[in-house]
């Protein structure tokens, strides 16, 4: 089959990072829009993108795109797609999606019509009246945005943020894709120390270690497309072998701490599962008491949110801000939901980036320290 359009949805604010990841993988970005990035690729690209992409939410194959303002139009244009090219006759094909700013505003009606249209197309192609749907699952996704309909097949299954290492989390876990993004946005050099002083279950230091050691985030998990008839197992084997071959045993100085003594064993266990237990030193520590004689260090942390944890965040931000101000040549990268964070912290960020952690609107505040000398 020729190349087709592959869509990677992502959290708002991470589009440029996903595009950068595609460039690293050797693919040319087709479009960069709010909350998604697309490129042209084949089934090998589907395997590699699932295994390698750190900041995207899932890998989707776009089967068709068209405009529709009536349900009849939606049915006929969906039916016109040759679905037998994508779905075997025994495929299970549940449908889900959303409608936004469109004439067709009912998600449930669109869902039912698309399901019926796909079934009709398959019945006509295979010459059968009843589709058993007992085979592999091909999750169909649709979006109706400003009357433009996109029909896609999800190849990931579980979201890409589910790497497989975080079996237990703390009360306010940071999504793995956001943690990876914070590391990628930082100017941290592996030759210098990295600290997470609010490490919780260890997501940020684990993602940092995996990134610097070039460990593919999806190397230890499975994907729904591994059951697709069109993708031979050899493609998945080849993609995983490529990932294993590109790992590096880079020496790292990563330190993670939290004031909650009960969460540290969980963080240590998560790091071991991720294969980076040797790269991170965990400890119980109060972030506001932190000092260091080291130079050019970085702190990347998910600061506590008042919405989730019932603590005095304003006081904490102020105390931690005074601690950070004593680290003259250090850089800091902090995610927080308080729009007045910089006021409480006592210093304006050099750059800020809007992002959503779950349903909570946040900002990543970036403080640039002195540039370390080249080694």
N, C-alpha and C positions, 0 to 999 in steps of 0.2 A: 504493500500500500504506500502511496505517496505520503509526503509530509502533511500533517494536519495541524490545526490550531490547538495549542495547549494553554490553558488558563490557570494561573496561580492566584487565588484570592489571598489577601493578607490584611492585617490590621491597618487602619488608616495611619499613615505616617511612615510605614515600612516599605513602601513601593520601591523607592530608589535602592534599598538594600537587596530586595529580591532581584531587581534588574542587575545589580552588581554580581550577585551569585550566579545568575544565568551566564553572564560574561565569563566568569571563572570556569564555568562548565563548558564553554565554547559555543554557546548559543547566542544568536542575535535577537534582541528584544523586538517584538512586533509592536506592542502598545503598552503604555504605562498610564493607567487611569486610577481614579480614587478607589482604593481597596482591591486592586487587581493588576496583574502584569501578565502579558501573553507573549508567546513565541511560537514559531513553527518547528515541529519536531516529529519524530517517528516513535515506534514503540520502545526502542532503546532509550530514547530521551525520556519517555515516561518512567522507565525503571530508574535511570540515573537521577532524574529530578526528585523522585520520591525519596531516594536514599540520601541525597546530598543537600537539598534545600533546608536551610535553618530557619528562615524568617517567614516562610509562606505557611498557609493554613492547610492546603491540600492541593493535589494535582488533578485537574479536570481536563477531559477531552471535549472540545466544542464540536458537536455534531451538526448543528445548524443554527442560523441566525436570520431573523426576518422581522418585519413589522406586522402587527396585528392589532386591530381595534374592535373586532367582533369575535365572538366565540366560534362562529363558522369559519372565519379566516384562520383562527388559531388551529382548529381541527384539521382543515384541509392542508395547510402549510406544514404542519407536523406530520401528517400522514404521507405527504409527498416525499419526505426524506426516506431513503432506502435503508431502513433500520436493520434489515437482514445483513448488511455489511458489518454491523457492529454487535448485534445480539444474536446468539444461537437460538434455535427454536425452543429450547427448554430453559432459556434464561429467566431468572427472576428479576423483574425490573420495577421496583418501587419508585415512586415519583415524589419529589419534594421540591420546594422552591419558595419564591416570594414575588410580590407585585409592589411596585413603587412608582408613584407619579404617573400612572397609566390609566387609560380608559378601562382596561380589564383589571379591575381592582380586587376581585375576589380570588384569593389564593386557592381556596378549596375548589372552586369551579374550574380554574385553570388546571389544577392538579388532576381533576377527574377527566377533563377533556383531553389533556396530553396523554394520559394513561390509555384512554380509549383509542386515540389516534395512532399511538405506537402499536397497540395490540392489533388494530385493523391492518396496519402496514405489514406487520409480521405474518398475520394470517394469510394475507394475499400473497406474500412472497413464498411462504412455505407450503401453501395449499392445505392448510389445516384450519378447522373451525374453533378448536379449543387449545389454548396455550397452558401447558401444565405448570410452568414456572418452578420446576423442581431442580433446575441446574444452578450454575454459579450466579451470584448476585451481581447485577449491574445497576448500581444506584444511579437513577436519572435525576438530574438537578435542572431546574429552570429558573430563569430570572426574567421578569417583565419590567423593564425600566424605560419610562417615557415612551411606551408603546413598542419598544424594541424587545423582541423575545430571543433569548439565548437558551439553547438546549444542550446539556452537557452530560457526560458520564464521569462519575467520581471514580478515580483509580486508587485512592488512598485508603478508604475505609475510615478508620479512626483518624482524627486530625493529626497533622504532622507534628504538632507540639507534643504529642504523646510519644516520647522517645523510648519509653520502657524502663527507665531507671528510677523514676520517682514513684515508688510503691506507696509511700506515706508522705503526706505534706503537712505543713503547719496550718494555722487558722487562716492565713491570708497569703496563699501561694502566688508566686509570680509565674505567669505563663512562660514556658521555655522559649517560645519564639521571641518574646520581649527581652528576656535575659540575653539571648544570643545577639539581638539587635543592639543592646546596650554595650556589649563587648565589641561588636563590629564598629560602633560609632566612636568608641574611645580611641585614644592615641597610645594605649598601653603597649609597651614593648616587652616581649617575654623576658628580656634580660634583667628587667627591673621588677620590684615587688608589686603584687596586686593584692588588695585587701577588700573583703566584703565584711563590714562590721555589723551587718544586720542579716546574716546569711540564712536564717530560717532553715528550711530543708535542703539548702545548698545549691539551689538552681543556678545562680549567677556564677559561682566559682566552678561548678561542673561544666557549664556551657563555655566558660573561658578556657578551661583546660582542654576540652574537646576541640575547640576552635584552633587553639595554638598548636595542638598535636595533629590537626587535620583529621580528626575522627569524624566520619560521616554520621550525622545525627540519626539516620534511619537504618544504620547497618545491623542493628540487633532486633528489629521488629519486622512484622509482616504487613503486607498491603493487599487490599481486595483484588487488585489487578493481577496478582499472582495466580488467580483462578480463571482469568480471562482466556478464552480459547485462542485468541489472536496472538498472545504473547507466549512464545516458547520458554520453558524454564531456563534454557541456556542463556537467555538475555538477562534474567535476574542473577544467575550465577556469575556471569561476566561482570555485571555492574557491582556486585558485592566483592568480587575479587579485586576489581579496580580500587574500591574503597579500602580494602585491606592493604593493598600494595602502597597506597598513598599515605598511610599513617606514619607519623614521626614520633620518636620518643624524645621530644624536646624537653630539656630540663626547665622546670618552672618554679617560680617563687610565688605561690598562691596561698594566702592565709584567709581563713574564714572563721568568724566568731559571731556569737549571739549571746545576749544576756539570759536567754532561756536555756537553762542547762538540760531540760528534758528533750529539746529538739536536736541537740548536737549528735547524739548517737544515730538518729534518723538520717541526718545529713551525711555522716560518715558512711552509712550503709548505702545510701544513694550513690555516693561517689564511687564506691567499690563496684556496684552494679554497672555503672557507666564506664568502668575500666580506667578511672583516673584517681583512684584512691591514694596512690603514691604521690600525686602531684599537689595535693591540698593538705594543709595542716589546719585542723579544726581546734577551736578552744571556746571556753565560756568566758565572755568578757563584756564589760560595759563600754559601748562605743564612745561615750562622752569622756572617757578617761584615756583615750588613745593618744600615744605619743610615739615618735619614731626619730631615730638619728639617721635613717637611710635617706637617700636622695632619689628624686624623680619617680616616686611611687605613685600608684593610682588607687583610688577607692571607687568601686562600683557597687551601689547598694540600692535595694528596694526599701525605701523608708516606710515606717508604719503609717497606715492611713487611719484617720479618725473614724471613717465610715465603717471600718471592719473591726478595728481593735479599740476598745474603750480606754484610751490613754490620752494624756495631755500632749498632743502632737506639737502644739505651738512651743511649749517649753522645751520639748525634746529637740525640735529643730534649732531653737536658739542655742541650747547647750552644745549641740553637735556642731553648729556653725562656728562657735568660739573655738572648739577643738580643732576643726579643719583650718581655721585661720592661722594656727600656729605651724602648719605644715607648708612652709613657704614655697617650695618648688613642686608640690604635689598637684595632681589632677584629680578631679572628682566628677562622678557621673551618678546622679541620683534621680530616681523616679518618685514622684509624690503627686497627690491629687489636690492639694491645697493651692489655690491660685495665688495666695499670699506667701507661698513658701519662701521666696527670696527675701521678703521683708523679715520673716521670722528667723531665717538663716543668717541674715546680716550681710549678705553679699549678692549682688546681681550676677546672674549667670552669663557666661560668654555667649552661650547659645541655648535655646530651649526648643524642644520638639514635642508637639502634641501627639498623644497616643491614647488608646483605650485599653485598660487592663480589665477584661471582662466588660461590665457595663459602666465602669468607673472612668470618667475622663481624667487623664493625668498629663503630666509634662515630664519629659526627661530633661533635667537641668545639667548642663555641661560646663564645667569649670576647668579651664586649661591652665596647667602649671607650666613651669619652665621646660623648654625643649631639651631632652637629654642629648649629650654628645654622641656622635656615631661611634659604635664599637667596631 
